[in-house]
């Protein structure tokens, strides 16, 4: 018995129909915004459409006038609210940025950087030395915290001019 081209094609179609697969696509989950870093430093600059600290640091010498807190977020699915709270060594709230809206257009962003600044006053004001803390909130939830030290001015030792 000889099978012609039509017979082979019919057999192939029959085999494909016997092995049919159906799928129900599910939308991809929305990316979840993540805090990729919270750093502090004495100066900030813009670089390639993002902010960055000139030199991240944890210790600030006497006379430091400003401390910047820079947050780096990744996988931002839409609009969000950010907030920074700064606490002195005694645990008291020193500054509250209140809510800062970002990405109001609701676009997906791969990376977003933002900063807040703590003004310590003129160099002769001498803010409280010790361990300070900046706390970062994202959409009303605690997202990150960072401690840093304002060093005390060294006092001259007795007997030295």
N, CA, C and O atoms as a DFTB+ gen file, in Angstrom:
644 C
 N C O
     1  1       0.838      -1.174       0.000
     2  2       0.000       0.000       0.000
     3  2       0.875       1.226       0.000
     4  3       1.870       1.301       0.722
     5  1       0.496       2.186      -0.817
     6  2       1.259       3.413      -0.969
     7  2       0.410       4.572      -0.485
     8  3      -0.770       4.685      -0.817
     9  1       1.034       5.429       0.305
    10  2       0.337       6.626       0.817
    11  2       0.852       7.820       0.035
    12  3       2.060       8.047      -0.040
    13  1      -0.048       8.570      -0.538
    14  2       0.324       9.748      -1.311
    15  2       0.562      10.954      -0.414
    16  3       0.426      10.883       0.807
    17  1       0.916      12.047      -1.047
    18  2       1.178      13.285      -0.281
    19  2      -0.032      13.725       0.511
    20  3       0.125      14.179       1.645
    21  1      -1.188      13.616      -0.012
    22  2      -2.398      14.025       0.691
    23  2      -2.592      13.188       1.949
    24  3      -3.036      13.701       2.975
    25  1      -2.263      11.915       1.873
    26  2      -2.415      11.037       3.034
    27  2      -1.428      11.388       4.138
    28  3      -1.783      11.355       5.317
    29  1      -0.198      11.723       3.775
    30  2       0.807      12.107       4.777
    31  2       0.387      13.408       5.450
    32  3       0.510      13.547       6.667
    33  1      -0.105      14.357       4.665
    34  2      -0.535      15.630       5.221
    35  2      -1.713      15.436       6.165
    36  3      -1.754      16.055       7.229
    37  1      -2.653      14.607       5.807
    38  2      -3.818      14.331       6.649
    39  2      -3.383      13.663       7.948
    40  3      -3.935      13.963       9.007
    41  1      -2.422      12.782       7.886
    42  2      -1.933      12.107       9.086
    43  2      -1.224      13.112       9.995
    44  3      -1.374      13.045      11.215
    45  1      -0.455      14.043       9.422
    46  2       0.254      15.043      10.215
    47  2      -0.733      15.978      10.909
    48  3      -0.560      16.302      12.084
    49  1      -1.762      16.411      10.190
    50  2      -2.776      17.278      10.780
    51  2      -3.487      16.550      11.905
    52  3      -3.766      17.142      12.948
    53  1      -3.776      15.301      11.710
    54  2      -4.447      14.501      12.732
    55  2      -3.592      14.375      13.985
    56  3      -4.115      14.413      15.099
    57  1      -2.279      14.224      13.811
    58  2      -1.390      14.131      14.976
    59  2      -1.324      15.450      15.733
    60  3      -1.301      15.458      16.964
    61  1      -1.293      16.566      15.006
    62  2      -1.225      17.871      15.681
    63  2      -2.515      18.133      16.450
    64  3      -2.475      18.684      17.550
    65  1      -3.628      17.756      15.900
    66  2      -4.900      17.988      16.580
    67  2      -4.986      17.152      17.843
    68  3      -5.612      17.574      18.815
    69  1      -4.380      15.987      17.854
    70  2      -4.417      15.119      19.024
    71  2      -3.546      15.668      20.143
    72  3      -3.744      15.310      21.304
    73  1      -2.595      16.521      19.825
    74  2      -1.683      17.056      20.836
    75  2      -1.885      18.550      20.995
    76  3      -0.907      19.296      21.047
    77  1      -3.082      18.990      21.069
    78  2      -3.394      20.413      21.157
    79  2      -3.191      20.908      22.586
    80  3      -3.513      20.204      23.543
    81  1      -2.662      22.109      22.727
    82  2      -2.424      22.728      24.033
    83  2      -3.139      24.068      24.050
    84  3      -3.071      24.835      23.089
    85  1      -3.820      24.337      25.142
    86  2      -4.437      25.651      25.298
    87  2      -3.805      26.342      26.498
    88  3      -3.389      25.693      27.458
    89  1      -3.740      27.649      26.431
    90  2      -3.167      28.420      27.538
    91  2      -4.066      29.602      27.846
    92  3      -4.781      30.108      26.981
    93  1      -4.014      30.020      29.078
    94  2      -4.705      31.241      29.494
    95  2      -3.634      32.198      29.982
    96  3      -3.077      31.996      31.061
    97  1      -3.334      33.231      29.214
    98  2      -2.276      34.147      29.642
    99  2      -2.674      34.919      30.896
   100  3      -3.832      35.296      31.074
   101  1      -1.705      35.139      31.743
   102  2      -1.912      35.892      32.969
   103  2      -1.056      37.153      32.859
   104  3       0.110      37.068      32.475
   105  1      -1.606      38.307      33.185
   106  2      -0.791      39.524      33.105
   107  2       0.430      39.404      34.014
   108  3       0.354      38.832      35.102
   109  1       1.547      39.944      33.557
   110  2       2.761      39.935      34.376
   111  2       2.515      40.757      35.635
   112  3       1.860      41.798      35.576
   113  1       3.028      40.305      36.767
   114  2       2.828      41.082      37.995
   115  2       3.540      42.425      37.888
   116  3       4.581      42.549      37.243
   117  1       2.953      43.422      38.535
   118  2       3.570      44.738      38.549
   119  2       4.887      44.634      39.310
   120  3       4.958      43.950      40.330
   121  1       5.920      45.301      38.829
   122  2       7.173      45.286      39.583
   123  2       6.954      45.978      40.924
   124  3       6.122      46.877      41.043
   125  1       7.696      45.556      41.910
   126  2       7.578      46.151      43.233
   127  2       8.736      47.110      43.439
   128  3       9.899      46.731      43.299
   129  1       8.421      48.338      43.767
   130  2       9.439      49.359      43.990
   131  2      10.334      48.920      45.149
   132  3       9.847      48.507      46.202
   133  1      11.652      49.016      44.941
   134  2      12.614      48.606      45.969
   135  2      13.564      49.747      46.275
   136  3      13.921      50.537      45.401
   137  1      13.967      49.816      47.539
   138  2      14.998      50.763      47.941
   139  2      16.333      50.062      47.716
   140  3      16.664      49.093      48.400
   141  1      17.093      50.566      46.748
   142  2      18.386      49.962      46.437
   143  2      19.493      50.560      47.294
   144  3      20.592      50.008      47.351
   145  1      19.226      51.673      47.958
   146  2      20.233      52.260      48.829
   147  2      19.784      53.571      49.425
   148  3      19.035      54.330      48.810
   149  1      20.256      53.827      50.638
   150  2      20.063      55.107      51.315
   151  2      21.423      55.473      51.884
   152  3      21.950      54.777      52.752
   153  1      21.989      56.570      51.392
   154  2      23.316      56.989      51.827
   155  2      23.271      58.449      52.256
   156  3      22.365      59.195      51.885
   157  1      24.275      58.842      53.050
   158  2      24.391      60.230      53.485
   159  2      25.748      60.781      53.070
   160  3      26.721      60.040      52.928
   161  1      25.794      62.093      52.878
   162  2      27.036      62.762      52.500
   163  2      26.891      64.263      52.650
   164  3      25.813      64.770      52.962
   165  1      28.002      64.975      52.423
   166  2      28.010      66.421      52.613
   167  2      27.747      67.205      51.335
   168  3      27.530      68.415      51.392
   169  1      27.760      66.535      50.177
   170  2      27.521      67.234      48.907
   171  2      26.893      66.273      47.910
   172  3      27.105      65.061      47.960
   173  1      26.112      66.852      47.004
   174  2      25.389      66.046      46.022
   175  2      25.556      66.675      44.643
   176  3      25.759      67.883      44.525
   177  1      25.470      65.856      43.610
   178  2      25.568      66.375      42.244
   179  2      24.668      65.557      41.332
   180  3      24.280      64.436      41.660
   181  1      24.342      66.140      40.172
   182  2      23.566      65.422      39.158
   183  2      24.552      64.749      38.211
   184  3      25.549      65.348      37.807
   185  1      24.264      63.494      37.863
   186  2      25.122      62.748      36.947
   187  2      24.248      61.838      36.093
   188  3      23.588      60.940      36.615
   189  1      24.241      62.069      34.777
   190  2      23.465      61.228      33.846
   191  2      22.004      61.111      34.256
   192  3      21.485      60.000      34.372
   193  1      21.344      62.220      34.475
   194  2      19.913      62.273      34.816
   195  2      19.580      61.718      36.192
   196  3      18.401      61.597      36.527
   197  1      20.565      61.382      36.989
   198  2      20.335      60.892      38.348
   199  2      21.178      61.722      39.312
   200  3      22.154      62.356      38.913
   201  1      20.791      61.708      40.580
   202  2      21.602      62.356      41.607
   203  2      22.566      61.339      42.185
   204  3      22.301      60.137      42.185
   205  1      23.700      61.845      42.683
   206  2      24.633      60.991      43.416
   207  2      25.372      61.842      44.437
   208  3      25.545      63.047      44.258
   209  1      25.805      61.189      45.511
   210  2      26.601      61.885      46.511
   211  2      28.024      62.008      45.981
   212  3      28.529      61.097      45.324
   213  1      28.660      63.123      46.265
   214  2      30.052      63.261      45.839
   215  2      30.937      62.269      46.582
   216  3      31.850      61.683      46.001
   217  1      30.664      62.088      47.846
   218  2      31.428      61.123      48.647
   219  2      30.550      60.650      49.796
   220  3      30.427      61.348      50.802
   221  1      29.934      59.472      49.665
   222  2      29.143      58.957      50.794
   223  2      30.028      58.850      52.039
   224  3      31.194      58.463      51.954
   225  1      29.466      59.193      53.175
   226  2      30.241      59.130      54.413
   227  2      29.309      58.890      55.586
   228  3      28.107      59.144      55.508
   229  1      29.884      58.396      56.678
   230  2      29.109      58.141      57.888
   231  2      29.518      59.064      59.031
   232  3      28.805      59.173      60.028
   233  1      30.661      59.727      58.888
   234  2      31.165      60.618      59.927
   235  2      31.338      62.011      59.334
   236  3      31.890      62.167      58.245
   237  1      30.859      63.030      60.064
   238  2      30.917      64.406      59.601
   239  2      31.690      65.225      60.623
   240  3      31.392      65.172      61.816
   241  1      32.689      65.987      60.160
   242  2      33.515      66.760      61.090
   243  2      32.764      67.965      61.642
   244  3      31.730      68.360      61.103
   245  1      33.284      68.545      62.711
   246  2      32.690      69.773      63.236
   247  2      32.678      70.838      62.138
   248  3      33.594      70.897      61.317
   249  1      31.657      71.663      62.126
   250  2      31.552      72.713      61.121
   251  2      30.780      72.285      59.883
   252  3      30.568      73.099      58.985
   253  1      30.354      71.028      59.812
   254  2      29.540      70.580      58.679
   255  2      28.236      71.367      58.683
   256  3      27.541      71.421      59.698
   257  1      27.908      71.973      57.555
   258  2      26.720      72.823      57.483
   259  2      25.481      72.082      57.000
   260  3      24.360      72.444      57.359
   261  1      25.679      71.033      56.177
   262  2      24.541      70.313      55.593
   263  2      24.864      68.826      55.505
   264  3      26.010      68.431      55.289
   265  1      23.834      68.021      55.675
   266  2      23.944      66.580      55.446
   267  2      22.833      66.211      54.472
   268  3      21.670      66.553      54.686
   269  1      23.198      65.513      53.405
   270  2      22.240      65.068      52.398
   271  2      21.965      63.579      52.579
   272  3      22.874      62.798      52.861
   273  1      20.713      63.202      52.415
   274  2      20.339      61.790      52.386
   275  2      19.850      61.495      50.971
   276  3      18.897      62.113      50.496
   277  1      20.501      60.558      50.307
   278  2      20.165      60.197      48.938
   279  2      19.588      58.792      48.915
   280  3      20.195      57.850      49.426
   281  1      18.413      58.661      48.320
   282  2      17.799      57.341      48.184
   283  2      17.807      56.950      46.712
   284  3      17.609      57.786      45.830
   285  1      18.036      55.675      46.466
   286  2      18.007      55.121      45.107
   287  2      16.927      54.047      45.093
   288  3      17.000      53.060      45.826
   289  1      15.914      54.260      44.236
   290  2      14.807      53.316      44.109
   291  2      14.907      52.622      42.755
   292  3      15.366      53.217      41.780
   293  1      14.477      51.360      42.698
   294  2      14.457      50.627      41.429
   295  2      13.075      50.025      41.204
   296  3      12.321      49.802      42.151
   297  1      12.757      49.767      39.952
   298  2      11.492      49.138      39.544
   299  2      10.276      49.901      40.065
   300  3       9.447      49.348      40.788
   301  1      10.183      51.156      39.696
   302  2       9.085      52.008      40.159
   303  2       7.908      51.828      39.194
   304  3       7.996      52.237      38.036
   305  1       6.798      51.216      39.661
   306  2       5.696      50.919      38.754
   307  2       4.771      52.104      38.479
   308  3       3.983      52.054      37.534
   309  1       4.847      53.160      39.274
   310  2       3.941      54.286      39.072
   311  2       4.233      55.394      40.062
   312  3       5.325      55.470      40.626
   313  1       3.246      56.253      40.269
   314  2       3.398      57.383      41.189
   315  2       3.662      56.893      42.608
   316  3       3.205      55.820      43.001
   317  1       4.399      57.688      43.364
   318  2       4.688      57.327      44.746
   319  2       4.903      58.571      45.584
   320  3       5.042      59.678      45.064
   321  1       4.929      58.364      46.904
   322  2       5.185      59.441      47.857
   323  2       6.408      59.059      48.685
   324  3       6.532      57.925      49.148
   325  1       7.306      60.022      48.860
   326  2       8.503      59.805      49.668
   327  2       8.488      60.781      50.835
   328  3       7.883      61.851      50.767
   329  1       9.173      60.385      51.912
   330  2       9.250      61.256      53.077
   331  2      10.513      60.912      53.861
   332  3      10.860      59.743      54.029
   333  1      11.187      61.950      54.335
   334  2      12.376      61.775      55.162
   335  2      12.113      62.384      56.524
   336  3      11.518      63.456      56.634
   337  1      12.560      61.692      57.560
   338  2      12.508      62.242      58.921
   339  2      13.918      62.130      59.504
   340  3      14.566      61.086      59.420
   341  1      14.362      63.215      60.086
   342  2      15.711      63.299      60.655
   343  2      15.614      63.393      62.177
   344  3      14.832      64.185      62.703
   345  1      16.404      62.590      62.879
   346  2      16.384      62.559      64.342
   347  2      17.772      62.857      64.889
   348  3      18.778      62.347      64.395
   349  1      17.802      63.705      65.932
   350  2      19.060      64.042      66.589
   351  2      19.511      62.942      67.528
   352  3      18.816      61.938      67.682
   353  1      20.665      63.114      68.160
   354  2      21.207      62.091      69.070
   355  2      20.303      61.795      70.264
   356  3      20.362      60.709      70.840
   357  1      19.469      62.762      70.632
   358  2      18.553      62.548      71.762
   359  2      17.250      61.872      71.329
   360  3      16.366      61.650      72.157
   361  1      17.123      61.541      70.028
   362  2      15.935      60.855      69.535
   363  2      14.794      61.779      69.128
   364  3      13.749      61.317      68.670
   365  1      14.993      63.080      69.296
   366  2      13.931      64.016      68.917
   367  2      13.935      64.279      67.418
   368  3      14.985      64.331      66.778
   369  1      12.723      64.446      66.874
   370  2      12.572      64.774      65.461
   371  2      13.088      66.190      65.224
   372  3      12.651      67.139      65.875
   373  1      14.028      66.321      64.278
   374  2      14.642      67.606      63.972
   375  2      14.086      68.179      62.672
   376  3      13.927      69.392      62.540
   377  1      13.791      67.301      61.714
   378  2      13.248      67.742      60.421
   379  2      12.338      66.668      59.866
   380  3      12.613      65.474      59.981
   381  1      11.245      67.114      59.260
   382  2      10.302      66.230      58.571
   383  2      10.035      66.850      57.206
   384  3       9.530      67.970      57.125
   385  1      10.367      66.139      56.136
   386  2      10.197      66.693      54.788
   387  2       8.735      66.749      54.366
   388  3       8.400      67.412      53.384
   389  1       7.874      66.070      55.088
   390  2       6.494      65.847      54.681
   391  2       6.498      65.040      53.379
   392  3       7.568      64.715      52.865
   393  1       5.338      64.717      52.847
   394  2       5.284      63.872      51.646
   395  2       5.789      64.620      50.420
   396  3       5.413      65.765      50.167
   397  1       6.639      63.951      49.674
   398  2       7.174      64.488      48.424
   399  2       6.695      63.566      47.306
   400  3       7.137      62.420      47.229
   401  1       5.793      64.045      46.430
   402  2       5.309      63.182      45.343
   403  2       6.392      63.007      44.274
   404  3       7.194      63.907      44.027
   405  1       6.394      61.844      43.657
   406  2       7.346      61.565      42.569
   407  2       6.660      60.724      41.510
   408  3       5.758      59.940      41.803
   409  1       7.103      60.900      40.279
   410  2       6.595      60.135      39.140
   411  2       5.078      60.289      39.005
   412  3       4.356      59.306      38.834
   413  1       4.616      61.513      39.081
   414  2       3.174      61.797      39.010
   415  2       2.548      61.285      37.713
   416  3       1.345      61.030      37.670
   417  1       3.349      61.133      36.657
   418  2       2.832      60.633      35.377
   419  2       2.466      59.156      35.458
   420  3       1.749      58.644      34.598
   421  1       2.955      58.471      36.485
   422  2       2.633      57.056      36.671
   423  2       3.360      56.125      35.720
   424  3       2.908      55.004      35.488
   425  1       4.474      56.569      35.168
   426  2       5.236      55.735      34.244
   427  2       6.066      54.701      35.000
   428  3       6.409      54.896      36.166
   429  1       6.382      53.602      34.323
   430  2       7.340      52.651      34.902
   431  2       8.723      53.273      34.783
   432  3       9.117      53.709      33.702
   433  1       9.456      53.318      35.879
   434  2      10.825      53.828      35.885
   435  2      11.757      52.736      36.388
   436  3      11.475      52.073      37.385
   437  1      12.849      52.562      35.698
   438  2      13.825      51.559      36.131
   439  2      14.560      52.020      37.384
   440  3      14.776      51.237      38.308
   441  1      14.948      53.310      37.410
   442  2      15.692      53.866      38.547
   443  2      15.203      55.284      38.817
   444  3      14.887      56.035      37.894
   445  1      15.149      55.633      40.094
   446  2      14.819      56.987      40.514
   447  2      15.724      57.319      41.691
   448  3      15.869      56.513      42.610
   449  1      16.331      58.493      41.671
   450  2      17.095      58.953      42.825
   451  2      16.469      60.252      43.324
   452  3      15.972      61.062      42.541
   453  1      16.503      60.430      44.628
   454  2      15.943      61.633      45.241
   455  2      16.717      61.907      46.520
   456  3      17.324      61.004      47.098
   457  1      16.691      63.168      46.960
   458  2      17.425      63.492      48.183
   459  2      16.665      64.495      49.025
   460  3      15.776      65.203      48.553
   461  1      17.048      64.528      50.288
   462  2      16.581      65.544      51.221
   463  2      17.818      66.077      51.921
   464  3      18.856      65.417      51.949
   465  1      17.706      67.279      52.489
   466  2      18.861      67.930      53.098
   467  2      18.530      68.376      54.512
   468  3      17.473      68.953      54.766
   469  1      19.435      68.105      55.410
   470  2      19.347      68.594      56.784
   471  2      20.307      69.762      56.912
   472  3      21.521      69.589      56.804
   473  1      19.763      70.958      57.143
   474  2      20.597      72.141      57.359
   475  2      20.961      72.212      58.832
   476  3      20.091      72.253      59.701
   477  1      22.256      72.226      59.097
   478  2      22.725      72.227      60.484
   479  2      23.006      73.626      60.993
   480  3      23.370      73.799      62.156
   481  1      22.842      74.629      60.140
   482  2      23.066      76.005      60.562
   483  2      24.491      76.446      60.286
   484  3      25.283      75.691      59.722
   485  1      24.817      77.669      60.684
   486  2      26.172      78.168      60.453
   487  2      27.192      77.345      61.228
   488  3      26.860      76.747      62.251
   489  1      28.428      77.312      60.747
   490  2      29.456      76.486      61.395
   491  2      29.621      76.765      62.881
   492  3      29.957      75.860      63.645
   493  1      29.390      78.009      63.303
   494  2      29.560      78.316      64.727
   495  2      28.348      77.909      65.569
   496  3      28.377      78.057      66.790
   497  1      27.282      77.397      64.938
   498  2      26.085      76.990      65.680
   499  2      26.314      75.693      66.444
   500  3      25.645      75.446      67.447
   501  1      27.234      74.872      65.995
   502  2      27.602      73.613      66.648
   503  2      26.379      72.762      67.003
   504  3      25.958      72.744      68.159
   505  1      25.797      72.045      66.006
   506  2      24.690      71.138      66.311
   507  2      25.169      70.017      67.231
   508  3      26.368      69.765      67.343
   509  1      24.246      69.364      67.870
   510  2      24.583      68.322      68.840
   511  2      25.436      67.230      68.215
   512  3      25.081      66.650      67.188
   513  1      26.553      66.967      68.846
   514  2      27.424      65.886      68.399
   515  2      26.811      64.564      68.827
   516  3      26.098      64.492      69.828
   517  1      27.090      63.528      68.067
   518  2      26.593      62.198      68.400
   519  2      26.034      61.500      67.176
   520  3      26.249      61.925      66.041
   521  1      25.306      60.412      67.432
   522  2      24.748      59.610      66.351
   523  2      23.358      60.112      65.988
   524  3      22.451      60.126      66.820
   525  1      23.205      60.523      64.742
   526  2      21.952      61.005      64.189
   527  2      21.355      59.908      63.325
   528  3      22.016      58.914      63.025
   529  1      20.107      60.091      62.926
   530  2      19.463      59.096      62.073
   531  2      18.523      59.778      61.080
   532  3      17.816      60.728      61.417
   533  1      18.534      59.265      59.843
   534  2      17.557      59.687      58.842
   535  2      16.727      58.448      58.519
   536  3      17.264      57.360      58.313
   537  1      15.411      58.634      58.480
   538  2      14.483      57.538      58.218
   539  2      13.710      57.884      56.950
   540  3      13.181      58.988      56.818
   541  1      13.649      56.934      56.023
   542  2      12.995      57.149      54.736
   543  2      11.714      56.329      54.670
   544  3      11.705      55.137      54.975
   545  1      10.617      57.000      54.260
   546  2       9.318      56.347      54.115
   547  2       8.907      56.364      52.648
   548  3       9.115      57.356      51.949
   549  1       8.333      55.281      52.193
   550  2       7.854      55.163      50.826
   551  2       6.374      54.828      50.896
   552  3       5.990      53.797      51.450
   553  1       5.546      55.696      50.336
   554  2       4.092      55.536      50.382
   555  2       3.587      55.280      51.803
   556  3       2.717      54.440      52.031
   557  1       4.160      56.031      52.752
   558  2       3.705      55.969      54.132
   559  2       4.268      54.821      54.954
   560  3       3.950      54.704      56.137
   561  1       5.093      53.973      54.358
   562  2       5.673      52.829      55.085
   563  2       7.178      53.028      55.253
   564  3       7.857      53.529      54.357
   565  1       7.683      52.628      56.416
   566  2       9.120      52.678      56.660
   567  2       9.827      51.838      55.605
   568  3       9.505      50.662      55.432
   569  1      10.793      52.433      54.894
   570  2      11.478      51.718      53.825
   571  2      12.973      51.568      54.076
   572  3      13.574      50.589      53.631
   573  1      13.589      52.524      54.786
   574  2      15.028      52.447      55.058
   575  2      15.387      53.437      56.155
   576  3      14.674      54.408      56.406
   577  1      16.509      53.163      56.798
   578  2      17.035      54.097      57.792
   579  2      18.554      54.061      57.739
   580  3      19.161      53.055      57.371
   581  1      19.147      55.183      58.116
   582  2      20.604      55.286      58.066
   583  2      21.068      56.134      59.241
   584  3      20.508      57.199      59.502
   585  1      22.082      55.669      59.944
   586  2      22.685      56.428      61.035
   587  2      23.970      57.082      60.550
   588  3      24.648      56.568      59.660
   589  1      24.292      58.214      61.143
   590  2      25.546      58.902      60.850
   591  2      25.967      59.660      62.091
   592  3      25.158      59.900      62.988
   593  1      27.234      60.037      62.141
   594  2      27.793      60.677      63.332
   595  2      28.260      62.090      63.015
   596  3      29.018      62.315      62.071
   597  1      27.791      63.042      63.827
   598  2      28.343      64.393      63.807
   599  2      29.387      64.423      64.920
   600  3      29.070      64.252      66.097
   601  1      30.621      64.640      64.526
   602  2      31.702      64.611      65.500
   603  2      31.745      65.907      66.303
   604  3      31.420      66.981      65.798
   605  1      32.147      65.782      67.545
   606  2      32.263      66.943      68.426
   607  2      33.518      67.723      68.082
   608  3      34.524      67.156      67.657
   609  1      33.442      69.030      68.273
   610  2      34.634      69.858      68.085
   611  2      35.629      69.487      69.164
   612  3      35.264      69.320      70.328
   613  1      36.872      69.359      68.781
   614  2      37.883      69.015      69.783
   615  2      38.225      70.271      70.570
   616  3      38.419      71.349      70.009
   617  1      38.290      70.105      71.847
   618  2      38.589      71.224      72.735
   619  2      40.098      71.255      72.979
   620  3      40.731      70.201      73.050
   621  1      40.675      72.437      73.107
   622  2      42.121      72.489      73.389
   623  2      42.397      71.853      74.747
   624  3      41.635      72.025      75.698
   625  1      43.497      71.119      74.814
   626  2      43.869      70.497      76.081
   627  2      44.459      71.536      77.021
   628  3      45.162      72.449      76.587
   629  1      44.175      71.396      78.296
   630  2      44.738      72.347      79.263
   631  2      46.281      72.340      79.158
   632  3      46.903      71.295      78.969
   633  1      46.855      73.509      79.283
   634  2      48.313      73.630      79.235
   635  2      48.855      73.890      77.855
   636  3      50.050      74.142      77.700
   637  1      48.002      73.834      76.839
   638  2      48.453      74.119      75.484
   639  2      47.904      75.474      75.067
   640  3      46.808      75.858      75.474
   641  1      48.657      76.188      74.265
   642  2      48.240      77.519      73.838
   643  2      47.405      77.432      72.625
   644  3      46.954      78.455      72.110
